[in-house]
Amino acid sequence: MGLSEADTRAKLIDPAIHARGWTEDLIRREETAGAIEILGGKARRLAHGRVDYTLRVRVNAETQPVAVALIEAKAEHLSPAHGLEQGKAYATCKRLNVPFIFASNGHQYVEYDRSTGLTSNPRPLGDFPTPDLLRARYEAAVGFRLTDDAARPLLARYPGGEATRRYYQDAAIRAILEKLARGERRALLSLATGAGKTFIAVNLLKRIADAGQLRRALFVCDRDELRKQAAAAFQNAFGADAATVTRADAAKNAHILIATYQTLDVASDEGDANFLLQHYPTNYFSHIVIDECHRSAWGKWSRILERNPDAVQIGLTATPRQLQITEDAAASRETRADARITADNYRHFGEPVYEYDMSQGIEDGYLAACEILRRDIFLEHYTETERESGLTQQDLWNKLLTDAITGERLTLEEVRAL
């Protein structure tokens, strides 16, 4: 019996990649909080979370390291390709937002390349790519060089240090900065509620500002409570240079403005121009972040974005929706509205550059675990559920019956005909 997975990493993989130039400052072990299980109706957190072993490159000692690869250690007695089927590799790459994933048993390694979708044959671990080689391959994959001016925000350090962020927040920020470095100016992020979208927005704009590439930024939300929370987070990072927009104060002395859509859209005292048009000329903002961009639809945000066509425009959402519209569903007003919102968001911002859903957050231990309770339709306290016993005509007697698609009332005779 060979070494365990942990011993393989410590005794075989670490020494081998150290010899190839991967010093400890270029290696980061991303440990999650540990999932919460519900047993017998009680929540219990697992002692340890998952540990991801990421490799990073840096331009110099002062710059932020940029994650480019992941290593999955396999027990010494297993094949290096064990468990590295393409579907799993692709999902892992996307979760960490890295183009390359490696798996090794301490003697050989295999590589999955996200850009090509190919997995290599086993190779000796002594031939593992050096940091310079992997950096060059990363730059070829993303389409820019880390020394380019457009990539400077990627090299800006986290203002509060890396201990303040979670792995997926770093992955989301890098995904946006990589897209901007390629010269694109619109991006969409999809993260579950509670995953820290405001943290991402603050650190994203802070790193852009520290790189000298931010003129004025606008963060827009649709509720006063969210504006208050966002203002506290932005002011913690930017100090007095972040200010809340109110009807009485356009906050034009600040470089980071936090506003609700309702404030920007309200009519001015003069009558014909609204607050946005009255106080902020065309292309006043270099960067705009729209929080919960799905909620108010394209129509409500359009004036802000169209007023600043040259700005970097970033949408944040917790609930991206891609609905299949069938002939029957076409009659549903809500379904058509949802489809339009999704189509407009995706048409404007593009597909999400990074996604982190609720199930992944629960698995990582960052979001509350859920317990699914199944209930009968009528809650009649039958000894068997309706899934087991089925429904009879008597069960439907004196019940309010509606068509699930149209919402129209149905009679018992119409239900029998179905």
C-alpha positions in Angstrom: 0.0 0.0 0.0 1.4 3.4 -1.0 1.2 6.8 0.6 -2.2 8.3 1.3 -3.4 11.4 -0.6 -2.2 13.8 2.0 1.2 12.1 2.4 1.6 11.9 -1.4 1.1 15.7 -1.5 3.5 16.4 1.3 6.2 13.9 0.6 6.2 13.6 -3.2 4.3 16.4 -4.9 5.5 19.3 -2.9 9.2 18.5 -3.2 8.9 17.9 -6.9 7.1 21.1 -7.8 9.4 23.1 -5.4 12.3 21.8 -7.5 10.5 23.1 -10.6 10.4 26.7 -9.1 7.0 26.7 -7.4 8.0 28.4 -4.2 5.5 28.5 -1.3 4.5 32.1 -2.1 3.2 30.8 -5.5 1.2 28.0 -3.9 -2.1 28.7 -2.1 -4.2 26.1 -0.2 -7.8 27.3 -0.5 -9.8 25.7 2.4 -13.6 26.1 2.5 -15.5 26.5 5.7 -16.8 22.9 5.8 -20.3 21.8 4.8 -23.2 21.8 7.3 -25.2 18.6 7.4 -28.7 18.3 8.8 -29.1 15.1 10.8 -32.2 14.4 12.8 -33.4 18.0 12.2 -30.2 19.4 13.8 -27.3 21.2 11.9 -23.8 20.0 12.3 -20.7 21.5 10.6 -18.1 19.1 9.3 -14.7 19.5 11.0 -12.8 20.3 7.8 -13.7 21.8 4.4 -12.4 20.9 1.0 -8.8 22.1 0.3 -7.9 23.2 -3.2 -4.3 23.4 -4.1 -3.8 26.3 -6.5 -0.7 27.5 -8.3 -0.2 31.2 -9.0 2.1 33.4 -10.9 3.2 36.9 -10.2 5.0 39.7 -12.2 7.1 40.8 -9.2 7.2 40.5 -5.4 4.9 43.5 -4.9 2.1 42.4 -7.2 -1.0 40.2 -6.5 -0.4 36.6 -7.5 -2.8 35.4 -10.2 -4.2 31.8 -10.0 -3.5 29.8 -13.1 -3.8 26.2 -12.2 -5.1 23.6 -9.7 -3.4 20.4 -8.6 -5.4 17.4 -7.4 -3.3 15.0 -5.4 -4.1 11.3 -5.8 -2.9 8.5 -3.4 0.4 7.0 -4.5 -1.1 3.6 -5.5 -3.7 5.2 -7.9 -3.3 6.2 -11.5 -2.5 9.9 -11.8 -5.5 10.3 -14.0 -7.8 8.7 -11.4 -11.1 10.7 -11.2 -10.0 13.3 -13.7 -12.7 12.7 -16.3 -13.3 15.8 -18.4 -16.6 16.7 -16.9 -15.2 16.9 -13.4 -12.1 18.7 -14.6 -14.0 21.3 -16.4 -16.3 22.0 -13.5 -13.3 22.3 -11.2 -11.6 24.7 -13.5 -14.7 26.8 -13.7 -15.1 26.8 -10.0 -11.6 28.1 -9.4 -11.5 30.0 -12.6 -8.2 28.6 -13.8 -7.4 27.4 -17.3 -5.3 24.3 -16.2 -5.9 21.4 -13.8 -3.3 18.8 -12.9 -3.6 15.5 -11.1 -0.7 13.6 -9.8 0.1 10.4 -7.7 3.5 11.8 -6.8 5.3 10.0 -9.6 3.4 11.1 -12.8 0.9 13.8 -13.6 -1.8 14.4 -16.1 -3.1 17.8 -17.3 -6.6 19.0 -18.3 -6.5 22.1 -20.5 -9.8 24.1 -20.3 -9.1 26.0 -23.5 -8.8 22.8 -25.6 -10.9 20.4 -23.5 -8.1 17.8 -23.8 -6.4 15.7 -21.1 -2.8 14.8 -21.6 -1.1 11.4 -21.3 0.7 10.7 -18.0 4.1 12.4 -17.7 6.9 12.3 -15.2 6.4 14.7 -12.3 10.0 15.9 -12.8 8.8 17.5 -16.0 6.1 19.5 -14.4 5.7 23.0 -16.0 7.7 25.8 -14.4 6.1 29.1 -13.3 7.5 30.9 -16.4 6.1 28.3 -18.7 2.7 28.2 -17.1 2.5 32.0 -17.1 3.2 32.0 -20.8 0.5 29.4 -21.4 -1.9 31.3 -19.2 -1.3 34.6 -21.1 -1.9 32.7 -24.4 -5.1 31.3 -23.1 -6.6 34.6 -21.7 -5.4 36.7 -24.7 -3.2 39.3 -23.0 0.1 39.6 -21.1 0.2 40.3 -17.4 2.6 43.2 -18.1 0.0 44.9 -20.3 -1.5 48.1 -18.9 -5.0 46.6 -19.2 -4.0 43.8 -16.9 -2.8 46.1 -14.1 -6.0 45.7 -11.9 -5.2 41.9 -11.8 -1.9 42.7 -10.2 -3.3 45.1 -7.6 -3.4 43.6 -4.2 -6.5 43.1 -2.0 -6.6 46.2 0.2 -7.4 44.1 3.3 -5.2 41.2 2.4 -6.2 37.9 1.0 -7.4 36.6 4.3 -10.5 38.7 3.8 -11.8 37.0 0.7 -13.1 33.6 -0.2 -11.9 31.5 -3.1 -15.0 32.0 -5.3 -14.9 35.8 -4.7 -11.3 35.9 -5.9 -12.3 33.7 -8.9 -15.2 36.0 -9.7 -13.1 39.2 -9.5 -10.4 37.6 -11.7 -13.0 36.5 -14.2 -14.2 40.1 -14.7 -10.7 41.7 -14.7 -9.6 39.1 -17.3 -12.5 40.1 -19.5 -11.8 43.8 -19.1 -8.1 43.2 -19.8 -9.1 41.7 -23.2 -10.8 45.1 -24.1 -14.4 44.1 -23.4 -16.5 46.5 -21.3 -19.5 44.5 -20.1 -19.7 41.5 -17.8 -22.2 39.6 -15.8 -21.7 37.7 -12.5 -24.1 35.2 -11.1 -23.7 34.4 -7.4 -26.2 33.1 -4.9 -27.8 35.4 -2.3 -25.5 35.7 0.7 -22.3 34.9 -1.3 -21.0 38.4 -1.0 -21.7 40.3 -4.2 -21.1 43.6 -2.5 -17.7 42.5 -1.3 -16.9 41.6 -4.9 -18.1 44.9 -6.2 -16.0 46.9 -3.6 -12.8 44.9 -4.1 -13.2 44.9 -7.9 -13.6 48.7 -8.0 -10.8 49.2 -5.4 -8.3 47.2 -7.4 -9.2 49.0 -10.6 -8.8 52.3 -8.7 -5.5 51.3 -7.2 -4.3 50.5 -10.8 -5.1 54.0 -11.8 -7.9 53.1 -14.2 -11.0 54.4 -12.4 -12.3 57.9 -12.9 -15.8 57.8 -11.3 -17.9 54.7 -10.4 -21.6 54.3 -9.8 -23.0 51.4 -7.8 -26.8 51.1 -8.3 -29.2 49.0 -6.2 -33.0 49.1 -5.9 -33.7 49.4 -2.2 -32.6 51.9 0.5 -31.5 49.0 2.8 -29.1 47.7 0.2 -27.8 51.2 -0.5 -27.1 51.7 3.2 -25.2 48.3 3.4 -23.3 49.0 0.3 -22.3 52.5 1.4 -20.8 51.2 4.6 -18.8 48.6 2.7 -17.5 51.1 0.1 -16.7 53.7 2.7 -14.7 51.1 4.6 -12.5 50.7 1.5 -12.6 54.2 -0.1 -13.2 56.4 3.0 -14.8 59.8 2.2 -14.3 59.2 -1.5 -17.4 57.0 -1.5 -20.7 58.7 -0.9 -24.4 58.0 -1.0 -26.6 59.8 -3.6 -29.8 61.3 -2.2 -32.4 63.6 -3.7 -30.8 66.4 -1.7 -27.2 65.6 -2.6 -25.8 64.4 -6.0 -22.4 63.6 -4.2 -20.4 64.9 -7.1 -17.3 65.5 -5.0 -16.9 61.7 -4.5 -15.5 59.3 -7.0 -17.6 56.3 -5.8 -21.3 57.0 -5.8 -23.9 54.6 -4.3 -27.5 55.2 -5.4 -30.8 53.5 -5.8 -32.5 53.4 -9.2 -35.5 55.2 -7.7 -33.3 58.2 -6.7 -31.7 58.5 -10.1 -35.0 58.1 -12.0 -37.1 60.6 -9.9 -38.3 63.7 -11.8 -36.4 67.0 -11.0 -38.1 70.1 -9.5 -37.9 71.7 -13.0 -40.2 68.9 -14.3 -38.8 67.6 -17.5 -35.4 66.2 -16.6 -35.0 63.4 -14.1 -32.3 63.4 -11.4 -29.8 61.4 -13.5 -30.0 63.7 -16.5 -30.0 66.8 -14.4 -26.8 66.1 -12.4 -24.6 63.7 -14.4 -23.7 64.4 -18.0 -23.1 61.8 -20.7 -20.2 59.4 -19.8 -19.8 60.9 -16.4 -19.0 57.5 -15.0 -16.2 55.3 -16.1 -17.5 52.2 -14.3 -21.1 51.2 -13.4 -22.1 48.2 -11.3 -25.8 47.2 -11.3 -26.8 45.1 -8.3 -29.5 42.5 -8.8 -29.7 43.5 -12.4 -32.3 40.8 -13.2 -34.8 42.2 -10.7 -35.7 45.5 -12.4 -35.3 44.4 -15.9 -33.4 46.0 -18.8 -36.0 48.8 -19.2 -35.4 50.2 -15.7 -31.6 50.2 -15.9 -31.4 51.2 -19.6 -31.2 55.0 -19.1 -28.3 54.7 -16.7 -26.3 52.5 -19.0 -27.2 54.2 -22.2 -26.3 57.5 -20.6 -22.8 56.1 -20.1 -22.1 54.1 -23.2 -18.3 54.2 -22.8 -18.4 53.0 -19.2 -17.4 49.5 -18.0 -20.8 48.0 -17.2 -21.1 45.1 -14.7 -24.3 43.3 -13.8 -24.7 41.3 -10.6 -27.4 38.8 -10.2 -28.4 35.9 -7.9 -31.0 34.4 -10.1 -30.2 34.1 -13.8 -33.0 32.4 -15.6 -33.0 30.7 -19.0 -36.6 29.5 -19.7 -37.7 27.2 -22.4 -40.8 28.8 -23.9 -43.2 26.1 -25.2 -46.5 26.7 -27.1 -48.5 26.1 -23.9 -46.3 28.3 -21.8 -46.4 31.1 -24.4 -49.8 32.1 -22.9 -48.3 32.8 -19.5 -47.7 36.5 -19.0 -45.2 35.9 -16.2 -43.2 33.4 -18.3 -42.9 35.8 -21.2 -41.8 38.6 -18.8 -39.2 36.4 -17.2 -37.9 35.4 -20.6 -37.6 39.0 -21.8 -35.7 40.0 -18.6 -33.3 37.2 -19.1 -32.8 37.8 -22.8 -32.3 41.5 -22.2 -29.7 41.0 -19.4 -27.8 38.4 -21.3 -28.0 40.3 -24.6 -26.5 43.4 -22.9 -24.0 41.9 -20.5 -23.3 38.6 -22.2 -23.3 35.2 -20.5 -22.1 35.2 -16.9 -18.3 35.2 -16.7 -18.5 33.3 -13.4 -21.3 31.5 -11.5 -21.5 30.3 -7.9 -24.9 28.8 -7.1 -26.6 28.0 -3.8 -25.8 24.3 -3.9 -22.1 25.0 -4.2 -22.3 27.5 -1.4 -24.0 25.0 0.8 -21.4 22.3 -0.1 -18.7 24.8 0.8 -20.3 25.7 4.1 -20.7 29.4 3.3 -24.5 29.3 2.9 -27.1 27.8 5.2 -28.0 24.2 4.6 -31.5 23.4 3.5 -33.8 20.5 4.4 -36.5 19.7 1.8 -39.9 18.9 3.3 -42.4 17.2 1.0 -46.1 18.0 1.6 -49.3 16.7 0.0 -51.3 19.0 -2.1 -54.3 19.2 0.2 -52.7 18.4 3.6 -55.6 16.1 4.5 -53.5 14.0 6.9 -53.8 10.8 4.8 -51.8 7.8 6.0 -50.3 7.6 2.5 -49.0 10.5 0.4 -50.8 11.4 -2.8 -47.7 10.3 -4.7 -48.4 6.8 -3.4 -52.2 6.7 -3.4 -53.0 9.1 -6.3 -56.0 11.4 -6.4 -59.6 10.6 -6.7 -62.6 12.7 -7.8 -63.7 12.9 -4.2 -60.3 14.5 -3.3 -61.0 17.3 -5.8 -64.6 18.0 -4.6 -65.1 21.6 -3.4 -61.5 22.5 -4.1 -60.4 25.6 -6.0 -59.0 24.2 -9.3 -56.9 26.3 -11.7 -55.0 25.7 -14.9 -51.3 25.7 -14.0 -50.4 27.5 -17.3 -53.1 30.1 -17.8 -54.3 30.5 -14.2 -57.9 30.2 -15.3 -60.5 28.5 -13.0 -61.5 25.0 -13.9 -64.6 23.0 -13.1 -64.4 19.4 -11.9 -65.9 18.3 -15.2 -63.1 20.1 -17.1 -60.5 18.4 -14.9 -62.1 15.1 -15.7 -61.7 15.8 -19.4 -58.0 16.4 -18.9 
